[in-house]
Amino acid sequence: MPTRPLPHDPYANAVMAALNAEGLLDAANSWTAYDSDDGEVMMMETVINLDPDRARAAGYDHGVTLLWNHTRGGWEYGPAQYDGHLQYVAELITGAPVAEPSDLVRAARILLDPNGNLAALPITGTTRPPAPTIPPLLQAVLDEGEVEEEMARDLSAYA
């Protein structure tokens, strides 16, 4: 059975493609979801695990995870636990809620560098200009009141 595309899949796919092109992505353990948060709020979420070998070399014994959801102010990161799940969210690594994929590559390089300068985070970066119209999938989410118009417009740049 084919899976239904999620409203933020084009954006998440662009970020994952940029990370993958640089050899920074653990694709098998990265995913997107659009689910109810305790039955109250629909949450667009993306979880990206970075290359485990490079993460270990940088001091993350069980890996490092990037996390995005549409209610936060940008991408966050945290070390993974022994079972690969996110241990905790350490801090924002981007200042823009829908940061350019190249900004995530820059942030991932800093995180995966054993001598990385974490003080260089968050990457302030920019967002792409929104598309002239909001695509139907994002419009439906907007109409349902699950996302603000600015977020829908920012995500539309990747549709």
N, C-alpha and C positions, 0 to 999 in steps of 0.2 A: 504494500500500500504506500503510495507516494506521500511524503510529508508535506504539509501545508507550509508555504514560506511564512516566516515571521516578519513583523513590520520592520525590524532593525537588521534583518539578515544581510541586505546589501552592504550596510555599513560594516558589520562584523566581518563579512567576507573580504571586504577591502582591507581591513586591518590585518586579518589573518594572512591574506595574500602578500602584503608588504612584509610582514614578519617572516613568512615562509621563504620569500625571495632572498632574505638575508640569512637563512638557516637558523632563525631564532625561535621557531614555533615547534611545539609538540602537538601536532595536529590531531593525533589520536585521542588526546585528552583535553581538547578544547571544544566548546559548544556554545550554543545560544538557546535561550528559552524565553517563553512569554507565558507566564503562569500567574496564578493568584497567590498573593503573599498573605498567608493565613486567612484566605477567603475574603479579604477586604480590598486589596489593591492589585490590579494587574501590573506585573512587573516585566519590562523588557530587560533582559540580562544577557551578558556575554561573559564567559569565563575562558581565559586563555592561559594555558600552561606553556611556559617557555622551555626551550631545549634542556632536558634534564642533566645532561653531561656538563653543559656550560654553567647551569645553575649550581651544581655541586662544586665545580671549580671556583665559583664566586662565593662559596660559603653557605649556600642554601642546601643543607644536607638532603632534603626531600623534595627539592624543586622550588620554583617561584611561580606564583600565579598572578595574572592581571585580571581585574574585575571591573566591569562596567554595568551600570544600570541607569535607567533614564531619570531616576530621582536624585542622583548624586551630581556633584559639580565637575566630574571628570572621571578619568580612569584611576583606579587604586591598585596597589600591589600588596602582597604579603607572602611570607614563606609558607610552603605546604607542610603538612604533617606527614608522619610515616606512611599513611595510607593515600597520600596524594591530594587530600582535600585541603582547602585553604585553612590555614591555622588562624589567622586574623588578618585584618586589613591594616597595613602599616600606615600608609599615607597616600595622598594624591600624587600621581606622577604626571598628570596633565592639568592645565588650568582651564581648558575649554571643554565643556561637556561632550561635544562631538568633535574631538581633536582629529586632526589630519592623521592618516596612517603613518606618514613619515615621522610625525612627532612620537608615535608609539614605538617606532623603530629606534629612534634616538634614545627614548627612555629605557627600552629593553637593553640596548647596548650598555647603558650606564649600569643597570641592575646586574647584568651578566659579566661585567668587567670586575675581576678580583680587586682592582685598584680604582673602581668606579667612584666618582664623586657624587654621592647621594645628595649633597647640598645643591647640585645643579637641578634637582627636581623640586617642584614640578616644571615640566616644559610648558611654557606659556602658550606658544603656538597660536594657530589660527584655525578657523573652520572654513570649509568651502562655501562659496555663495550658494544659497538654496536654489533648487530648481524653480522655474516659473510657476509650476503648479505642484501641489502635494499629490503624490500617487495614491491610487484608490486604497491600498492596504493601510497606509499611514492615515489617510483621510478617515477611514472607518475607526481607527483607534482614537483619532482626534474627536470625531463625532460622539464616541462613547464616553468621552471625558477622561480617558486613561492617560492622556499625554497633553502637554501644553502646545499651543500652536508654534511657538519658537522652536521647540524640540522637534516637532514634526517637520518643520521647514528645514532645520539643520540636517536631519536624517534624509530628507528628500534629495539632497545633493548627491547621494550615493545610489539612488533608485535607478 
